[in-house]
Amino acid sequence: MPILELKHVSRHFGGLLALEDVNMIVEVGKVVGLIGPNGAGKTTMINNISGLDHPTNGEILFQGQAIHKQTPHKITQIGITRTYQNIRLFGDMTAHDNLLIGQHARGRATLLESLFFLPRYLEEERTLRQRATELLAQFGLEHVTNTLAGTLSYGDQRRLEMARALAANPKLILLDEPTAGMNPTETHELGEQILRLRAMGITILVIEHDMSLIHQVCDEVYVLNFGCMIAQGTPTEIRANPLVIEAYLGVDEDSRSPRLHT
């Protein structure tokens, strides 16, 4: 059963075709990879799904509901959260407080209840703080609870950003190059965390260049090149696909053999 569908999605910036007639289906409870060379349109697609940008043409459906004209906060409220290629934590706030902010869409107390510290607000605040503490433990970050996010190691910042995406209790998480800058051990550990999220019933769409992570976690992989979807299949099928090999390596017109771009 699809949780996310892209139907003939195009995004044009003047004469630049960032996405062109893209179709994609993400099934409930799956980890789906989105790969492609730099500039292929991957982050543009994530931005269109999350509401930071909007398609020029086509539809984006979440649980059958059109979302391609919605604002980011509305999309968060209905169950989609994301991480970013460049980490966007609140660096001058603690790890714990970053997770409290990540739960803003779950708050139901009114302004009046908050101003006068009425019982519903106090109970909600207690629940949100407990949830933040649980998330820190889930991602192995208990030791940095009261540490400013901007002073954390790169790996801990990546994990904290994933925890913050989970804080909003999403049905679908979009991960934009979550292992960028990580070593192989950290990458494998993050992959294990992604698999644990899938076991919790959360659907994940992950943009990634590290093929070891793609093979570790993905049920299905889509491949973008110059804004067009050129292939889909299992990680093993994608790895052997001639169109994918050509997109990543290029092909010598004389020998028709793969070669690296220079």
N, C-alpha and C positions, 0 to 999 in steps of 0.2 A: 504493500500500500504506500503510495507516494506521500511524503510529508512536504516536499518542495518540488516544484516544477517550473522550468523556464521554457516558454513557448515562443519561438521565433524572436528572441530578444536581440535587439541591435542598439548600439550606442555610438552615435556620431558626434565628434567634436569638430564642427566645421567640415573640412574635407577629410579629416582623419576618421577612419573606421576602426574604433577600438573594439567593438563587438559587432558581428554580422550574422544574423539569423541563427542564433545559438539556441539549441534545445538540450535540456538536461532533466533527468529525473533522479531524485534522491529518495530512496525508500526508508521507511521508518525503521529505526534501530540499526542502521548501517553506518559504517565509516566509508565515506566516498572521497577519493583523492582528485584533486584538480592540478594538473601539471602542464608545463609548457615552457618554452624558452623565455628569457627576459623580454618584456614588451609584448607578450602574447595576448594580454587583456585579462589576466587572472584577477588582479586586484580591482580592476574596473568592474568585473562581474560581482565580486564580494561587496563592493561599494553599492552596487545596484540592488543586491539582495537585502543589504542592511539599511537602506534608505538614505545613505550619504549622497547618493546620486540616483538618477532615474533614467530608465531606458528611453531612447528615441522612439523605438517601436517594440511591439511584443508585450507579453504578459509574464509576470512572476506570481505564482500561486503558492501559498503556504496553507496546508491542510484544506485545499480547495478554495481558499479566499484570496482574491487579488490584493497584492501588497505593493505593487510597483509604483504607486503614487503616494505611499505612506511616508511619514516622517520617521527618523531613527527611534525616537522614544516610543512611538506607537508600535513599531516593529519589535522593540524590546519587550513591551508589555504583552504582546501576543505570543512570545516565546522564542525569539531569535536573539542570540547574543554573539559577540565576536571578540577576537583579539586582533592586534595590528602588527604589520610588518615591523614598524618602529614602535617600541614599547611606549605606551601612553598611560603610565601610572601617575598618581599624584605624589610626586617625589618628596614633598615637604610634609607628607602625612604618613602615619605608621602603616605597617602592613595590615593591621587589624582594622584601622579606619578606612583603608582602601576597600576592604571587603564590606564594610557597612555601607559605603557609597554604592557599591555594586548591587546592593539589595534595594535601592531606592524605589524601583518599580513594584516592589512587594508591599510597601508601606500603605496602610489604609487609614491611619489616624488623621484627623482633620487638623487644620491650622490652629483652631481654637483648643483642641485637645492637647496639642503640642505646647502651646503657649502657657497653659495652666496645669501642665503635667497631670492630666486626668488619667484615670485608671487604664483606659484602652491604650493610650500612648505609652504609659510605663510598661505595660505588659508586652506591647509590640517591640519596644526598645530592648527589653530583656531577651525576647525571642531572637531578634536580629543579631544581637551581640553573641548569643550562644551559637547561632548558625555560623557567624564569622569565625569563632573559635574552632568549630568543627571542621570548617574548610581548611583552616591553617594546618590542622592535624592531618587531614586527608592528603594534602600536598606536601607533607613533611616540612612545614614552615613554622612549627610551634616556637622554635628558638628565635624567630625574628618578629614575634607578635608586636612588640613595642618599638621596633626599629623603623626608622624613616625609610620609606620605599626607595628613595633616591640613593641610599647608601648601600643597598643590597648588592650582592654579586649578580652578574648577568643571568646566570642560571636561575637564581632565586627570583629575580624580577620576572623572568619568563613564566615560572610556575605560579607566581602571585597573579599575573595577568590572566592565566587560565582559571585560577580559583575565582577571580573576580567575575569572569564570564559565567562561571557556574553559579555564582551567588544569586543571580536573578532567577534561578530555577527555570532554565530554558528547556525547550523541547529539541532545539537545534542550535549547535554551536558552530560558528565559522572560525577556523583557525588559519590565520594568514602567516605562513612560514614560521611556525612555532619553534623550530629547532635552529633558526638562524643564529650563528655564533656559538653553538654548543659543540662539545666534543662527542665522539662516538658513544661513550658511556652515558653521558647526559641525554643524548638523543634516544638511546634505547630505553632509558628510564622514563622519559617523557612518553614514548610509545606505549609502555606498560600502563601509564596513567590514562592515556587515551582509550586503551582497551578496557580499563576499569569503568570509564565513563560510559562506554558502549554497553557494558554489562549492567549498568544502572538504567538502561533504556533510553539513553540520550543519543540522538542522531548527530553525526559530525561530518562536516565538509571541511577538508583540510587542503590548503595550498602548500606545496612543499617541493623543494628541489632535491632533497635527500632521498634517493630511491630506496635506501635501506629502511627508512621509516615507512614509506609507501608500501613496501612488501610486508613489513611487520604488522601494519594496522588496517590496511584498506581492503574492503570487500570488492570494490569496483573503482576504476580510475577513468577519468575523462581527460582528454588532451586538447589544449587550445594552441593554435599557431596563427599569428597575424589576425587575431580576433575571431577565427573560425574554429569550430569543433571538428577535429580531424580524426579522432578515434575514441573508442570506449571499450572497456573490457576488464578482465581481471589483471592484477599486477603482472602476472606471468605473460599473458597475452599482449599487454601493452609493451612490455620489454622487448618482445620479438617482432613488433609491428614495424614494417619497413617505413611507413609514413612518419612514425614517431622517431625512428632512428634518423631519418633524413632531416626532420625538423630540428633535432638537437645537434646533429653532426654536420649536416649539409651533404651534398652528393657532387662528386666531380663529374662534370658533364661529359668528359671524354671516356673515363673508365667506368662511370656509374657506380663507383665504390664510395663508401662513406669517408668523409674527411672533415677535420675540424675547421671551423671558420677562423680566419686570422684577422 
